[in-house]
Amino acid sequence: MTIGPGDEWGRPIAPPAHVHVATSDADVVRMLHDDPAGSVMVAGGDLARTLGTPPPEPRDTVLELPIDLLEVTTDRGAEVACAHVVVRSSWSRGGWWHGPVIAVMNAQFLGDWDVAPRGHPNDGRVEVVEATALTWRDRLAVRRRLPHGTHMPHPGITVRPLRAASWEFSRGRVASIDGATPFPTRTLSIRVLPDAAVILH
């Protein structure tokens, strides 16, 4: 069951004897796929930063946490994500600095940026942050505020909690899934998979 306001999230358990250690968001998805019955300790990436800093080692217990995953469909097919999907202009067309930017956030953070301060990996939804009609000066100001999560409110940015959504783009757009190398796409569909996995932290 996904978390509700004020609910406790996860439960402490004894550290398993065998654990896969994921140091990136892409590692989390790969390890969950390769060994569905295995234990995945999230130790790096934007999902890990969203979870917070764990107590120092050694520990008598670790937290077992249910998380949502994202079913992501683009021009290259269906994939799974755990942290985020970002669509922007290709670098040849200005990258972050030109055209709309869409960030579908299951995690709170995107690198050094606090993109979705209300994001939670187990609330059954994603925060969809869309930046449109921003001037170069606007983008510079937003970029300065992103590390602190103070880029909202802004008339050129909208944030919507969604369980599913789809988009069609013009050419020259690229998508990045869980921080992996961007690739061209003209379509994006996402669907939240509630309580789809269990991780350790």
PyRosetta script that sets phi, psi and omega in degrees:
from pyrosetta import init, pose_from_sequence

init()
pose = pose_from_sequence("MTIGPGDEWGRPIAPPAHVHVATSDADVVRMLHDDPAGSVMVAGGDLARTLGTPPPEPRDTVLELPIDLLEVTTDRGAEVACAHVVVRSSWSRGGWWHGPVIAVMNAQFLGDWDVAPRGHPNDGRVEVVEATALTWRDRLAVRRRLPHGTHMPHPGITVRPLRAASWEFSRGRVASIDGATPFPTRTLSIRVLPDAAVILH")
pose.set_psi(1, 132.1)
pose.set_omega(1, 179.7)
pose.set_phi(2, -67.5)
pose.set_psi(2, 158.3)
pose.set_omega(2, -174.8)
pose.set_phi(3, -74.5)
pose.set_psi(3, 146.1)
pose.set_omega(3, 175.0)
pose.set_phi(4, -115.0)
pose.set_psi(4, 169.1)
pose.set_omega(4, -179.9)
pose.set_phi(5, -55.5)
pose.set_psi(5, 127.6)
pose.set_omega(5, 178.3)
pose.set_phi(6, 82.3)
pose.set_psi(6, -5.6)
pose.set_omega(6, -179.4)
pose.set_phi(7, -74.2)
pose.set_psi(7, 149.7)
pose.set_omega(7, 169.5)
pose.set_phi(8, -74.2)
pose.set_psi(8, 142.1)
pose.set_omega(8, -178.1)
pose.set_phi(9, -113.1)
pose.set_psi(9, 122.6)
pose.set_omega(9, 176.3)
pose.set_phi(10, 78.7)
pose.set_psi(10, -176.6)
pose.set_omega(10, -179.9)
pose.set_phi(11, -149.6)
pose.set_psi(11, 146.4)
pose.set_omega(11, 177.4)
pose.set_phi(12, -76.4)
pose.set_psi(12, 138.1)
pose.set_omega(12, 176.6)
pose.set_phi(13, -137.1)
pose.set_psi(13, 163.7)
pose.set_omega(13, 174.0)
pose.set_phi(14, -68.6)
pose.set_psi(14, 141.0)
pose.set_omega(14, 180.0)
pose.set_phi(15, -58.3)
pose.set_psi(15, 127.5)
pose.set_omega(15, 178.5)
pose.set_phi(16, -63.9)
pose.set_psi(16, 157.3)
pose.set_omega(16, -179.1)
pose.set_phi(17, -67.3)
pose.set_psi(17, -36.8)
pose.set_omega(17, -177.6)
pose.set_phi(18, -124.0)
pose.set_psi(18, 122.7)
pose.set_omega(18, -175.9)
pose.set_phi(19, -133.8)
pose.set_psi(19, 137.0)
pose.set_omega(19, 169.0)
pose.set_phi(20, -88.0)
pose.set_psi(20, 130.4)
pose.set_omega(20, -179.0)
pose.set_phi(21, -103.6)
pose.set_psi(21, 116.8)
pose.set_omega(21, -179.1)
pose.set_phi(22, -97.7)
pose.set_psi(22, 121.6)
pose.set_omega(22, -179.1)
pose.set_phi(23, -104.3)
pose.set_psi(23, 5.4)
pose.set_omega(23, 174.7)
pose.set_phi(24, -149.2)
pose.set_psi(24, 164.5)
pose.set_omega(24, 178.8)
pose.set_phi(25, -64.3)
pose.set_psi(25, -39.8)
pose.set_omega(25, 178.3)
pose.set_phi(26, -62.5)
pose.set_psi(26, -35.4)
pose.set_omega(26, 177.1)
pose.set_phi(27, -60.9)
pose.set_psi(27, -40.2)
pose.set_omega(27, -178.2)
pose.set_phi(28, -57.6)
pose.set_psi(28, -51.4)
pose.set_omega(28, -177.4)
pose.set_phi(29, -65.0)
pose.set_psi(29, -42.5)
pose.set_omega(29, -178.7)
pose.set_phi(30, -63.0)
pose.set_psi(30, -43.8)
pose.set_omega(30, -178.4)
pose.set_phi(31, -69.2)
pose.set_psi(31, -38.0)
pose.set_omega(31, 176.1)
pose.set_phi(32, -63.4)
pose.set_psi(32, -36.4)
pose.set_omega(32, 179.4)
pose.set_phi(33, -72.4)
pose.set_psi(33, -44.4)
pose.set_omega(33, -174.8)
pose.set_phi(34, -70.9)
pose.set_psi(34, -31.7)
pose.set_omega(34, -177.3)
pose.set_phi(35, -140.8)
pose.set_psi(35, 76.0)
pose.set_omega(35, -175.0)
pose.set_phi(36, -57.0)
pose.set_psi(36, -28.1)
pose.set_omega(36, -179.1)
pose.set_phi(37, -90.7)
pose.set_psi(37, -4.0)
pose.set_omega(37, -177.1)
pose.set_phi(38, -81.0)
pose.set_psi(38, 171.9)
pose.set_omega(38, 178.4)
pose.set_phi(39, -103.7)
pose.set_psi(39, 125.8)
pose.set_omega(39, -178.3)
pose.set_phi(40, -112.7)
pose.set_psi(40, 117.3)
pose.set_omega(40, 175.7)
pose.set_phi(41, -92.8)
pose.set_psi(41, 120.4)
pose.set_omega(41, -178.7)
pose.set_phi(42, -88.2)
pose.set_psi(42, 110.7)
pose.set_omega(42, -173.3)
pose.set_phi(43, -120.5)
pose.set_psi(43, -1.1)
pose.set_omega(43, 179.9)
pose.set_phi(44, -161.9)
pose.set_psi(44, 162.6)
pose.set_omega(44, -178.8)
pose.set_phi(45, 100.0)
pose.set_psi(45, 179.4)
pose.set_omega(45, -175.7)
pose.set_phi(46, -73.0)
pose.set_psi(46, -30.4)
pose.set_omega(46, 174.6)
pose.set_phi(47, -64.6)
pose.set_psi(47, -43.1)
pose.set_omega(47, 179.4)
pose.set_phi(48, -62.2)
pose.set_psi(48, -41.4)
pose.set_omega(48, 179.3)
pose.set_phi(49, -64.6)
pose.set_psi(49, -36.4)
pose.set_omega(49, 177.1)
pose.set_phi(50, -63.7)
pose.set_psi(50, -36.4)
pose.set_omega(50, -179.4)
pose.set_phi(51, -70.7)
pose.set_psi(51, -22.5)
pose.set_omega(51, -179.3)
pose.set_phi(52, 95.7)
pose.set_psi(52, 171.7)
pose.set_omega(52, -178.2)
pose.set_phi(53, -79.7)
pose.set_psi(53, 122.6)
pose.set_omega(53, 179.7)
pose.set_phi(54, -72.9)
pose.set_psi(54, 162.2)
pose.set_omega(54, 175.8)
pose.set_phi(55, -60.3)
pose.set_psi(55, 156.9)
pose.set_omega(55, -179.9)
pose.set_phi(56, -66.5)
pose.set_psi(56, 153.8)
pose.set_omega(56, 176.1)
pose.set_phi(57, -77.6)
pose.set_psi(57, 156.7)
pose.set_omega(57, -7.3)
pose.set_phi(58, -78.8)
pose.set_psi(58, 156.6)
pose.set_omega(58, -178.6)
pose.set_phi(59, -124.5)
pose.set_psi(59, 142.5)
pose.set_omega(59, 175.9)
pose.set_phi(60, -78.5)
pose.set_psi(60, -26.7)
pose.set_omega(60, -179.8)
pose.set_phi(61, -137.3)
pose.set_psi(61, 157.9)
pose.set_omega(61, 170.3)
pose.set_phi(62, -125.4)
pose.set_psi(62, 161.9)
pose.set_omega(62, 178.4)
pose.set_phi(63, -90.6)
pose.set_psi(63, 127.9)
pose.set_omega(63, 172.6)
pose.set_phi(64, -97.1)
pose.set_psi(64, 118.0)
pose.set_omega(64, -170.7)
pose.set_phi(65, -123.8)
pose.set_psi(65, 125.2)
pose.set_omega(65, 170.2)
pose.set_phi(66, -74.5)
pose.set_psi(66, 143.0)
pose.set_omega(66, 176.6)
pose.set_phi(67, -135.3)
pose.set_psi(67, 155.3)
pose.set_omega(67, 170.4)
pose.set_phi(68, -83.2)
pose.set_psi(68, 154.2)
pose.set_omega(68, 170.2)
pose.set_phi(69, -121.1)
pose.set_psi(69, 168.0)
pose.set_omega(69, 179.0)
pose.set_phi(70, -115.7)
pose.set_psi(70, 128.6)
pose.set_omega(70, 169.2)
pose.set_phi(71, -87.1)
pose.set_psi(71, 118.7)
pose.set_omega(71, -173.4)
pose.set_phi(72, -118.4)
pose.set_psi(72, 126.5)
pose.set_omega(72, 177.1)
pose.set_phi(73, -121.8)
pose.set_psi(73, 124.7)
pose.set_omega(73, 177.2)
pose.set_phi(74, -129.8)
pose.set_psi(74, -170.8)
pose.set_omega(74, 178.7)
pose.set_phi(75, -60.1)
pose.set_psi(75, -23.8)
pose.set_omega(75, -179.0)
pose.set_phi(76, -94.0)
pose.set_psi(76, 3.9)
pose.set_omega(76, 174.0)
pose.set_phi(77, 116.9)
pose.set_psi(77, -164.6)
pose.set_omega(77, -176.2)
pose.set_phi(78, -94.4)
pose.set_psi(78, 137.8)
pose.set_omega(78, 178.5)
pose.set_phi(79, -142.9)
pose.set_psi(79, 175.8)
pose.set_omega(79, 177.8)
pose.set_phi(80, -123.6)
pose.set_psi(80, 140.7)
pose.set_omega(80, 177.2)
pose.set_phi(81, -127.6)
pose.set_psi(81, 156.6)
pose.set_omega(81, 176.8)
pose.set_phi(82, -116.2)
pose.set_psi(82, -25.0)
pose.set_omega(82, -172.0)
pose.set_phi(83, -112.8)
pose.set_psi(83, -55.1)
pose.set_omega(83, -175.1)
pose.set_phi(84, -168.6)
pose.set_psi(84, 162.2)
pose.set_omega(84, 171.8)
pose.set_phi(85, -132.1)
pose.set_psi(85, 131.2)
pose.set_omega(85, -178.7)
pose.set_phi(86, -125.1)
pose.set_psi(86, 134.4)
pose.set_omega(86, 174.6)
pose.set_phi(87, -121.6)
pose.set_psi(87, 132.1)
pose.set_omega(87, 180.0)
pose.set_phi(88, -149.5)
pose.set_psi(88, 178.0)
pose.set_omega(88, 173.7)
pose.set_phi(89, -69.4)
pose.set_psi(89, 150.2)
pose.set_omega(89, 173.3)
pose.set_phi(90, -65.5)
pose.set_psi(90, 159.6)
pose.set_omega(90, -179.6)
pose.set_phi(91, -61.4)
pose.set_psi(91, -30.5)
pose.set_omega(91, 178.9)
pose.set_phi(92, -67.9)
pose.set_psi(92, -16.4)
pose.set_omega(92, 179.1)
pose.set_phi(93, -114.6)
pose.set_psi(93, 17.8)
pose.set_omega(93, 173.0)
pose.set_phi(94, 110.7)
pose.set_psi(94, -10.0)
pose.set_omega(94, 177.9)
pose.set_phi(95, 57.2)
pose.set_psi(95, -135.7)
pose.set_omega(95, -179.6)
pose.set_phi(96, -62.6)
pose.set_psi(96, -21.3)
pose.set_omega(96, -168.7)
pose.set_phi(97, -90.6)
pose.set_psi(97, -1.1)
pose.set_omega(97, -178.2)
pose.set_phi(98, -146.0)
pose.set_psi(98, 135.4)
pose.set_omega(98, 176.2)
pose.set_phi(99, 83.7)
pose.set_psi(99, 170.5)
pose.set_omega(99, -179.6)
pose.set_phi(100, -65.0)
pose.set_psi(100, 150.7)
pose.set_omega(100, 174.6)
pose.set_phi(101, -127.1)
pose.set_psi(101, 132.4)
pose.set_omega(101, 177.6)
pose.set_phi(102, -121.7)
pose.set_psi(102, 127.4)
pose.set_omega(102, 175.1)
pose.set_phi(103, -121.8)
pose.set_psi(103, 116.5)
pose.set_omega(103, 177.3)
pose.set_phi(104, -98.0)
pose.set_psi(104, 108.1)
pose.set_omega(104, -167.0)
pose.set_phi(105, -109.4)
pose.set_psi(105, 115.4)
pose.set_omega(105, 167.0)
pose.set_phi(106, -93.1)
pose.set_psi(106, -30.2)
pose.set_omega(106, 172.7)
pose.set_phi(107, -93.9)
pose.set_psi(107, 170.9)
pose.set_omega(107, 178.1)
pose.set_phi(108, -84.9)
pose.set_psi(108, -33.4)
pose.set_omega(108, -169.2)
pose.set_phi(109, -110.5)
pose.set_psi(109, 152.6)
pose.set_omega(109, 170.9)
pose.set_phi(110, -131.2)
pose.set_psi(110, 96.1)
pose.set_omega(110, -173.6)
pose.set_phi(111, 62.6)
pose.set_psi(111, -127.4)
pose.set_omega(111, 179.8)
pose.set_phi(112, -82.1)
pose.set_psi(112, -1.1)
pose.set_omega(112, -173.6)
pose.set_phi(113, -98.7)
pose.set_psi(113, 134.2)
pose.set_omega(113, 174.3)
pose.set_phi(114, -91.5)
pose.set_psi(114, 79.2)
pose.set_omega(114, -169.7)
pose.set_phi(115, -74.7)
pose.set_psi(115, -39.9)
pose.set_omega(115, -174.5)
pose.set_phi(116, -129.0)
pose.set_psi(116, 79.3)
pose.set_omega(116, -176.5)
pose.set_phi(117, -56.3)
pose.set_psi(117, -24.3)
pose.set_omega(117, 179.0)
pose.set_phi(118, -95.1)
pose.set_psi(118, 2.7)
pose.set_omega(118, -177.9)
pose.set_phi(119, -67.0)
pose.set_psi(119, 140.7)
pose.set_omega(119, 176.9)
pose.set_phi(120, -141.7)
pose.set_psi(120, 132.2)
pose.set_omega(120, -174.6)
pose.set_phi(121, -73.4)
pose.set_psi(121, 3.6)
pose.set_omega(121, -178.0)
pose.set_phi(122, -143.8)
pose.set_psi(122, 34.8)
pose.set_omega(122, 179.0)
pose.set_phi(123, -104.1)
pose.set_psi(123, 8.7)
pose.set_omega(123, 175.9)
pose.set_phi(124, 76.8)
pose.set_psi(124, 13.7)
pose.set_omega(124, -179.6)
pose.set_phi(125, -152.2)
pose.set_psi(125, 169.9)
pose.set_omega(125, 171.5)
pose.set_phi(126, -116.9)
pose.set_psi(126, 157.6)
pose.set_omega(126, 171.0)
pose.set_phi(127, -97.7)
pose.set_psi(127, 117.3)
pose.set_omega(127, 179.5)
pose.set_phi(128, -98.8)
pose.set_psi(128, 112.6)
pose.set_omega(128, -178.3)
pose.set_phi(129, -104.4)
pose.set_psi(129, 118.2)
pose.set_omega(129, -178.9)
pose.set_phi(130, -119.7)
pose.set_psi(130, 123.7)
pose.set_omega(130, 176.8)
pose.set_phi(131, -108.6)
pose.set_psi(131, 118.5)
pose.set_omega(131, -178.5)
pose.set_phi(132, -134.2)
pose.set_psi(132, 157.5)
pose.set_omega(132, 174.0)
pose.set_phi(133, 52.7)
pose.set_psi(133, 39.8)
pose.set_omega(133, 177.4)
pose.set_phi(134, -99.4)
pose.set_psi(134, 131.7)
pose.set_omega(134, 173.9)
pose.set_phi(135, -73.1)
pose.set_psi(135, 169.9)
pose.set_omega(135, 177.0)
pose.set_phi(136, -59.8)
pose.set_psi(136, -40.7)
pose.set_omega(136, 179.6)
pose.set_phi(137, -65.7)
pose.set_psi(137, -40.5)
pose.set_omega(137, 175.7)
pose.set_phi(138, -58.3)
pose.set_psi(138, -45.3)
pose.set_omega(138, -177.4)
pose.set_phi(139, -63.9)
pose.set_psi(139, -36.8)
pose.set_omega(139, 178.0)
pose.set_phi(140, -65.2)
pose.set_psi(140, -42.8)
pose.set_omega(140, 179.1)
pose.set_phi(141, -65.4)
pose.set_psi(141, -42.3)
pose.set_omega(141, 179.0)
pose.set_phi(142, -63.7)
pose.set_psi(142, -42.2)
pose.set_omega(142, -179.7)
pose.set_phi(143, -59.3)
pose.set_psi(143, -38.2)
pose.set_omega(143, 179.5)
pose.set_phi(144, -67.2)
pose.set_psi(144, -30.7)
pose.set_omega(144, -176.1)
pose.set_phi(145, -89.3)
pose.set_psi(145, -19.3)
pose.set_omega(145, -174.8)
pose.set_phi(146, -59.1)
pose.set_psi(146, -39.0)
pose.set_omega(146, 180.0)
pose.set_phi(147, -60.5)
pose.set_psi(147, -22.4)
pose.set_omega(147, -176.7)
pose.set_phi(148, -105.4)
pose.set_psi(148, 0.0)
pose.set_omega(148, -179.9)
pose.set_phi(149, 69.9)
pose.set_psi(149, 23.8)
pose.set_omega(149, -177.0)
pose.set_phi(150, -107.7)
pose.set_psi(150, 21.7)
pose.set_omega(150, -179.3)
pose.set_phi(151, -77.7)
pose.set_psi(151, -9.2)
pose.set_omega(151, 176.7)
pose.set_phi(152, -114.4)
pose.set_psi(152, 148.8)
pose.set_omega(152, -2.0)
pose.set_phi(153, -78.3)
pose.set_psi(153, 151.9)
pose.set_omega(153, 177.1)
pose.set_phi(154, -150.7)
pose.set_psi(154, 134.0)
pose.set_omega(154, -176.4)
pose.set_phi(155, -63.9)
pose.set_psi(155, -19.6)
pose.set_omega(155, -179.6)
pose.set_phi(156, -97.0)
pose.set_psi(156, 4.6)
pose.set_omega(156, -178.2)
pose.set_phi(157, -127.9)
pose.set_psi(157, 132.6)
pose.set_omega(157, 174.6)
pose.set_phi(158, -119.7)
pose.set_psi(158, 147.7)
pose.set_omega(158, 176.2)
pose.set_phi(159, -128.3)
pose.set_psi(159, 124.6)
pose.set_omega(159, -179.6)
pose.set_phi(160, -130.6)
pose.set_psi(160, 130.4)
pose.set_omega(160, 171.4)
pose.set_phi(161, -80.9)
pose.set_psi(161, 125.6)
pose.set_omega(161, -176.7)
pose.set_phi(162, -136.9)
pose.set_psi(162, 155.9)
pose.set_omega(162, 173.6)
pose.set_phi(163, -103.9)
pose.set_psi(163, -20.0)
pose.set_omega(163, 177.0)
pose.set_phi(164, -159.0)
pose.set_psi(164, 150.0)
pose.set_omega(164, 178.8)
pose.set_phi(165, -165.2)
pose.set_psi(165, 160.4)
pose.set_omega(165, 176.0)
pose.set_phi(166, -147.2)
pose.set_psi(166, 152.9)
pose.set_omega(166, -178.9)
pose.set_phi(167, -140.5)
pose.set_psi(167, 155.5)
pose.set_omega(167, 168.7)
pose.set_phi(168, -125.9)
pose.set_psi(168, 137.8)
pose.set_omega(168, -174.2)
pose.set_phi(169, -121.7)
pose.set_psi(169, 161.5)
pose.set_omega(169, 168.9)
pose.set_phi(170, -78.1)
pose.set_psi(170, 171.1)
pose.set_omega(170, 179.3)
pose.set_phi(171, -66.8)
pose.set_psi(171, 162.8)
pose.set_omega(171, -179.1)
pose.set_phi(172, 88.3)
pose.set_psi(172, 13.0)
pose.set_omega(172, 177.1)
pose.set_phi(173, -107.1)
pose.set_psi(173, 145.3)
pose.set_omega(173, 178.8)
pose.set_phi(174, -128.2)
pose.set_psi(174, 150.6)
pose.set_omega(174, 178.9)
pose.set_phi(175, -119.1)
pose.set_psi(175, 145.8)
pose.set_omega(175, 173.2)
pose.set_phi(176, -127.5)
pose.set_psi(176, 127.9)
pose.set_omega(176, -178.5)
pose.set_phi(177, -108.3)
pose.set_psi(177, 119.4)
pose.set_omega(177, -179.7)
pose.set_phi(178, 53.9)
pose.set_psi(178, 36.9)
pose.set_omega(178, 175.2)
pose.set_phi(179, 79.1)
pose.set_psi(179, 5.8)
pose.set_omega(179, -179.8)
pose.set_phi(180, -75.8)
pose.set_psi(180, 172.7)
pose.set_omega(180, -177.9)
pose.set_phi(181, -55.5)
pose.set_psi(181, 129.4)
pose.set_omega(181, 179.8)
pose.set_phi(182, -63.5)
pose.set_psi(182, 150.5)
pose.set_omega(182, 178.6)
pose.set_phi(183, -140.2)
pose.set_psi(183, 152.5)
pose.set_omega(183, -177.5)
pose.set_phi(184, -71.8)
pose.set_psi(184, 142.5)
pose.set_omega(184, 174.2)
pose.set_phi(185, -156.8)
pose.set_psi(185, 151.5)
pose.set_omega(185, 174.1)
pose.set_phi(186, -111.5)
pose.set_psi(186, -1.4)
pose.set_omega(186, -179.7)
pose.set_phi(187, -137.4)
pose.set_psi(187, 152.3)
pose.set_omega(187, 172.6)
pose.set_phi(188, -150.7)
pose.set_psi(188, 127.6)
pose.set_omega(188, 171.6)
pose.set_phi(189, -128.6)
pose.set_psi(189, 137.3)
pose.set_omega(189, 177.0)
pose.set_phi(190, -131.2)
pose.set_psi(190, 147.1)
pose.set_omega(190, 175.4)
pose.set_phi(191, -142.2)
pose.set_psi(191, 129.7)
pose.set_omega(191, 179.3)
pose.set_phi(192, -76.1)
pose.set_psi(192, 133.0)
pose.set_omega(192, 175.4)
pose.set_phi(193, -107.2)
pose.set_psi(193, 93.9)
pose.set_omega(193, -173.9)
pose.set_phi(194, -64.3)
pose.set_psi(194, 141.2)
pose.set_omega(194, 175.7)
pose.set_phi(195, 51.4)
pose.set_psi(195, 38.7)
pose.set_omega(195, -173.3)
pose.set_phi(196, -80.2)
pose.set_psi(196, -16.2)
pose.set_omega(196, -177.1)
pose.set_phi(197, -152.2)
pose.set_psi(197, 165.0)
pose.set_omega(197, 174.7)
pose.set_phi(198, -126.5)
pose.set_psi(198, 132.3)
pose.set_omega(198, -180.0)
pose.set_phi(199, -124.9)
pose.set_psi(199, 171.2)
pose.set_omega(199, 175.6)
pose.set_phi(200, -116.8)
pose.set_psi(200, 149.3)
pose.set_omega(200, 177.4)
pose.set_phi(201, -150.5)
pose.dump_pdb("model.pdb")
